[in-house]
Each structure stands twice: as structure tokens, then as C-alpha cells.
Amino acid sequence: MDYNLVLSIAAHAGFFISLFSVALFHRTYRFVAPTVGARTRHSLVLFAVAALWYTVSPLISLYFFDIGRLVFSLGVALLANSVSEIYFESDRAVVAGRVFTVLYVIMSVAVFFYARHLFVIMGMVMSLIIIAMMYVAAKIHMVSPSPYSVSVFAISGLTVGLAYLLHTGLIFNNPQYFAILVLPTSLISAFLVSVNRSWRHIVNLTVVYFALGTSVPLVVASLLSGEFGIYSLVMTGAMAVMATVIPLNYFLIEAGETRARTPYFLAVTFFSLAFLISTHYVNWAFAFGTTPYTNTDPLVLLFTVIRGQWDYMIVYTDWLLGLIAITSFLLAGIATTYSEKAINRAIDAIIVFDTALVVLGAPPVNAGRYELNVLYVPLVLLIVVAVITFARVAIQLRRSGQGTVARRFVLFIMGALSMGMVAMFSDRLVLIGNIALQLTAIVLLTLSAPAEAIEKFGHVVRWLRRSRREVR
Amino acid sequence: MDFVTVVQIGATLSLAVLAVSLTVFLRRVATVRGKVTSTTFRALVFFGMSSFMIGVIVVVAAFTNDLTAQRVPITIFVVTAMASIVHIATDDRRVHHATYVTAMVLLLAAVTAPLYLPPHTTQQLMLFSLFVSFIMVMILSVWVFWSSPSPFTGSLVALGSSFIVVWGVIATVGIAGNMELMPVIFIPIAIASAVLASILRPWRMIPTLFTAVYAVVNLVSLGVNALMSSEFFTFGFVAAAAIAALATIVSIDFFVEQATSTQAVVPTYIAVSLIAVSMLFVVHSMEWAFAYPSLILRTFVWAEWILANVTIASFMLAGLATFMTKSIRHVRRIVLAITTTLIVLGSDFASAGRWTVEALVPFVLAELAIGVYAYVRTARRLRKLGAKRAASHFVAFMSSIVLGALVVLVSFEIPPVLTMVLFVMIALALTRSSPRRPKLLGRTH
């Protein structure tokens, strides 16, 4: 499979995702614009433009590296200006922010054309801008925590990663990291779409966009080169991610409405599980490329255990996501039966446990001395405890006459578990086992979702099609 | 210094300590005989027996390396612990009788089986049945603790866990071959006697008694052995560490009492740092007695690293908790994560000889700087409120605790005489600034 192709499709996919989101945003904007102040309007427009600039830059970088760099820095400047429009109170400061942005843009272009060797200075200014953005986001978050502040903070953080990946050329040597190109794009686009809507769409859409942005390039590239193995696993994986969005959306609604701990933890579980599946198939595709099984007969391939060279950084990312998923799964189980105090104690204990595992799994500590599989042993303990807790809840539900709920509960646990199995043991199972587990997860999760969850997910799909008047 | 002698002296001493605790326990239990149900009473008596047996196991292990000698003590421990838990868990007579029958069968097997069976078979059969019973004890005790948390059920869990420590100590190589296990050998005895002596009393005595027994057993055995082998300098060092450890122990009770009566977090953290620093002095004198200057045992270094980290982290948290009220929970979680990271990174397994704990000291110093900032801030506020004496006492007390941890951390870089002097000075400062006037014997109620 050609990773240059994957990279370029990923950049295109990111750009189209952000175009799509800007189109949706435009509808919302026309609806919202008359009701808000001029400054908020400016900020929104700047944000949308910045998102486009910002997401088109990876695409340009692939072909014209220097221009891509320029575009990227302009995108960051516009984003910063959009934040400053909202953050500053006095008119003077806002005007100063605009003047600074205009100056920065002119300077960048001038430096680009007439003094390319001074570009490093602009890079320094850009890092200052990013730091300022993080500071502002943290400050807004302290005064009034909102999805806006969290998103700005996350975007600024991801910008650093993206800049590192693009500008050091790391992405060209390690194209399996293309998922990181998609991540900021997903977040910004999700944020744009959910302006003036519930914040949970940021979470839902980030998951969906990320799955799309990672699976589409792999699927297309593997189809073109006839890699059946990658195609089948990525396809089912992407479908499994889509299946998690239904319960994720439902639990986010529940968590927002009831303020209970269990749905909150379950939402965290599904969020990290969805990301885990996405990063896992990315890594699986990479590992597959290192095996001699490329261009094998599909029927033979289905019954082969594929054990390639995994990229350790992605494996570690999976490890972190998996730990978060299992931990919050356990906490959700504890939160169904025990008191607030017990949950807090459990969180403290689990932090100690998880930190030890995170440190022991870290590449510099590990240094190739042991596989992460060794660390699964203590992890299985957590899973067993969580499953026992959930089974108890299911039995109690059944006894109290809520048979349907209990059945759903069991299905849902099994679905989450089978997704975890793929992530943990995919290099020990035959290909068809992996695919079957992912398909099982899809079926189980869809079956386990309560009717209202599917109905509520239907709302999400519907408002993508609605005219602007009906938008809530 | 002869390690085997040290352990034997310590084991004998701990048997005496346990006997005293058992006497206290039995006298207290006898007073409530008519007031509680016979089931509860039996549970208490069995509990006392099993706690005592923990000590007996360690004593036997100290004098012989032979695992077959452990058969009877371990069996008695397991069956009494099981009987105690079963008596708490259920009032069903039939279950009690079944437990008695099981206990008798196990005991009989432990005594008679080796007479008729080849040695290896007995070992394995006993191991298997004891393992099953012990797992049952652990599950039952955890279950009892979850369903009705109380100091007594908590002690049952502690007892079971300390048996795991004991088993780890004696089953691997035996005590004599394993000098590195010294810091943990007497922990089970300290737990058992602390729990025994504070039964039917407020549980806040347990931390003080635990720390005190741990310090006394370890330091006395070290000191006596140093005198026996005419190493007077080592004796002086141990004595200085003992003074410092005892000076910290007198104040633990006060803070635990504060923590339980007011539900405040600051005294809890102070108590934790006091316990940790006192154990740190003990472990350091152990390391010094055995290791200095030729052979530094990695386990000792790691045990010190853990204790120093706990001390400094809780020092910082106590400082921050004085002015942070709501967000202290999040801060505590961050600090927990950092402390765990440092502890794991400091372990031999993680470092694999690539780095030493000295490389991690800057992070601890950063924690320390944050703590110092917090104390300066609190002290200034107290001074503004006019409580000058309280401010200076508070700061002096906390800084001497953390100074103790620091002295231990840098101890191999400075002359030992200076360490000894610093220990004594820290003891003096702690006693001067302590909220509790020292008494010869701690109050028992």
C-alpha cells in the first residue's frame, strides 16, 4: 500500500471535512448573525476562515512545502485574532489585536517572498501566539468553563503537534502518523458545526470525523492496491466506530440531563474506545505492510495470524486510550452501586494504578525490554472487577423486573468488551476473528442501544438536513 | 553487623510486643463479654489468635529456614482468620460448625500428614489447601469490609494483606538469605500489634502504635546488635535516628485525632508525612547499619525513595490545603500521579541501571519549592491575623519534617556525624514546635 497516497487522501479528506463543516456553519451563521453583537460575528467569521486556512495547509504542504508553512502560520494568526475578538473587553485591545494580525500576515508574506532565511523568526512569533492562545483559553476556562474554552485549548495544543509533525518533515518519514493531521481538523470542524448547538455534538462529530479522516484514506489506498486484509479490517473498524457514536450520544445526553456519574463515565469509555479503534486500525494497517502477507489470497489471509512490526508510539497511544476506557468502564460500574465517597476513593486508587502502568509502558522506560502484553495481566484484573460489578447490576435489574434493560446492559458490556479484545489481542487472533469481533461489537452495540438512543441519534442526522429556520 | 542476629533479636522482641498487645486485647475483650453476642465474642477471640500467629510465623522464620516448621503456625493462622471472618459474616450455626470441622481437619492434617506421607507430597498438599483457604479468607474479608466498613473489618483486610507480605518474605528464600527484605519483615507485626492494642478503642491509635512498634522493634534490634559487635559509631547513628523517629511519633496521635474529629484534610496530610518520615528514619538507619559505606542495597534505596516521596508530597499537599479548599481534590490527584510516576521510575525494574534516583531528585525539589511557597503564604497570613507564635510553630514543625526527609536523601553526600547532629536537631525542633507536649507513654484513650 502506498503511504504517500494515504497521506494525500488524508489531507484531502481533512480539507473536505472542513469545507463541509464551513458550509453547515454558514447556515447557522446566517441564522445567528442578527442576534449577536458585531464582535462575536467577526470572531465567528474569522474562526471559520481560520479553520479553512488551517486545514488546507497540510494539503498544500504535501505539494509545496514552504507555501504550506506560510498558510499554516496565517491560519494560526487568524485563529488567534478570532479568540482575541471575544476575549478582550476594551475596543482598543481588540483593534490592537486586529492591527497585530494584519501586520503579522503582511510580515509573513513579505518574509516569505523576500527574506526566506528570516522565516524562523516568524516561527518564534507563531509559537508565542500559540502560547498566548493557550493562556487565554485557560483564563476563560477559569472564569466560565465552556466547550469553547476547552476547544480553543485543545486546538492550540494540537497546533503544536501539527506544527512539529509538518515542519520537521516527520510526517514524510513516518507516514503512519497521518492520523495526527486529521485530528485538529476534526476538532475544529466539529466545533464549527456545533456553534449554537449542544456541546455534545463537538464530541460526537470529532469521533465521526476522525474515523472518516483515518478510514477513508486507508480504504481507498488499500482498494487501489488490492490489499484485502487492510480493507476488511479498516472497513469493519470504521463501522464499529460509527456504532459507538449512538451510545456515546445517548450517554452524553444522559450525563448532561441527570448529572449522574455513570453515564458520564460510560461516555468517556465510548469516546476513548472509538479513538482506540481508529488509531488501532491505523497501526494495524502499518503493521500489515511490514509482513510478507501482502498480495496473499484473501481466503488464506482470513485464517492467518498477522503479526507485523507495530509502530511503538501508536501502540503507546492505544495503551493510554485503552487504560482510560477500562478505568472509566470500571468507575461506571462502581458508580452504579456505591456512594460518591467510594467513587472518589476508587478514583484515587485507580490514578495510582494507572500512572504506574502508564509509566511502565512508556517507550523510554520500556526501551524494548518487554511487550505491553505483560502489562495486560494487571489490567485484566480491572476488567474482571468491572464485569462483575456490571453483571451484579444486570442481575439486580432483572430481579426488579426490568428484564429488557438488563438484557441491553449485558449486550452493551459484551459489545464494549469485544471491541477491547480486538484492540488488545489483534496480533494473536486470525484475521477473520478480528473482523468477526468487530462485527459482533457493531451488532451488540446497536442492539443494546435503547430505542430512544437511536431516536435521539436520528435527531442528529436530521438536523444536518434541516433548513435554517428549523435549526434549534 | 550480623543480619541474622538482628532479625532474631527483632523477632524475639516483636513476640514480647505482641504478647503485651494480646494481653491488652484479651483484657478489653473480657470486659465486653456479656455485652456482645457470643458470635461476635468468638470472632474477636479468633481475631486475636490469628494476629498473634502472624508474629509467631515471623519468629519461626527468623530462627529456621525450614518451611516444614511453618506448617502448624501458618495453618493455625489461616483457620483462626477464617473462623473469625465466618463469625462476622454469618450467624448461621451450621456454617460455624462446618468451619470448625474444616479447621480441625486442616490442623490434624498439618500435624499428622508429614508422619505418613513423603515430604514433597505433604508440602504440595498443604500448600494447595492453605492457598485455597487463604484466598477464601481474603475474598471474605474484602467482602465483609465492603458490606460493613468498620475498623475491625478493615483490620481483617490488613491482617490478610500482611500475611501476603509474610508469605513473600518466608517463601522466597527465607529471611536469612534475604537481607534486602529487612524493611518489610516487621511490618506485619507492627500492624497486628497496633490493631490488637487498639481494639474496642477509637481507631486513631492504630497509626501511632503501628509507627511506634515498627520503629522500636527495628531500631532496638539494630542497636543491640551494634553493641554486641562493638560498633559504637553505628550504635550512635541508630540512636540519633531513634531520637528523631520517636520525636515524630509523639505528634502523630494529635494530628490523627484532629483529622478524625474535624474531618479536615490538613491534619490528615500532616499525619501521613509524619508516619512516612518516621519510617524513613528507621529504614535509613537500617541501610546505614548494613550498607554504609561499601554495599548499598537497592531495595533499601527504593524503600527510602518511596517514603521520602510520600513525605514530601504530603508536606506539599498539607501546605496547599491550608488555602485551597475546593480544588484540593484535583491537586491531590495530580500529586498522586506525580508521586507514583517518581516512585515507579525510581524502582530498579524501571531504571534497569540506566539512571539512579539522584536523577529524579530535581522533581522532588520542585514539589518542595511549591510546598515552601504555600507555607510562606500561610505563615504570612497567620502573622497578619496576629498569631505569630502559631505561625512560627507551624512553619518550624513542617519544615523540620521535610528537612528530615532531605537529610536522609543527601545522607551519603555528607559526613555521618553531620547527619547524626542534624537528626538530633530535627528531633529537638520537632519537640519544641509540636502541638503535643511529649509524654513518656502515649495516652491510650
Interface residues (C-beta under 8 A of the other chain):
Chain A: N344 I347 D348 I351 V352 T355 A356 V358 V359 L360 V365 A367 R369
Chain B: R329 R332 R333 L336 A337 T340 T341 V344 L345 A350 A352 R354
